[in-house]
């Protein structure tokens, strides 16, 4: 079941659960930014299609949506893109050159509705300007999130994600040890190159977020974090010194299938 989470008066997260065996659930967090020119941010996974589209309609008249921001082309972020474009006929698709190339492998995009927004560039939404920001960890070449200074919100895409037990309104509701476990697991599994990173260069990249000083950090794959930015950045730095996660092999899959068959 989806959960709508209000982040101030400007942002509503449409949180969707994705079960991860042995880890709990991984949140998927498309959202609505209520600017003068409203913007949907990512479009959820195909398995949540009906619920996601109904949630959008419950939050806003689709004809009022002006922008659909796609952070990158992974299917859990773009699974309902075509349906959302059809539902929101006045909205433009915010992506990148690489994003268009990869999305076009599956869909014929309405190129006259496409708007390119690269890292560091700004997009005016009528009552504010958001700035595109490349997150600390990425898993696709088209990835960029954004910072909205009016709501003091950083959309960090997959960075700072965490597997948790259930969908919650705020990170404060997750026990600290459970969050740390889910954070360290997800950020290593989803970004398997982390152990190749130069820590000095990585810290300089994190400094960019420190200078923005977001009050809210919204990861597509984690609980909404209010007032926790320094802690999240420290946790991200610590990941670099960890070992790679040993993932299940074929024997592990067969054991899981046996367990599921037993109910």
Buried (B, 14 or more C-beta within 10 A) or exposed (E): EBBBBEBBEBBBBBBBBBEBEEBBBBBBBBBBBBBEBBBBBBBBBEBBBEBBBEBBEEBBEBEEBBBBBBBBBBEBBBBBBBBBBEBBEEBBBBBBEBBBEBBEEEEEBEEEBBEEBEBEBEBEBEEBBBBBBBBBBBBBEBBBBBBBEBBBBBBBBBBBBBBBEEBBBBBBBBEEEBBBBBBBBBBBBBBEEBEEBEEEEBBEBBEEBEEBEBBBBBBBBBBBBBEBBEBBBEBBBEBBEEEEEEEEEEEEEEEEEEEEEEE
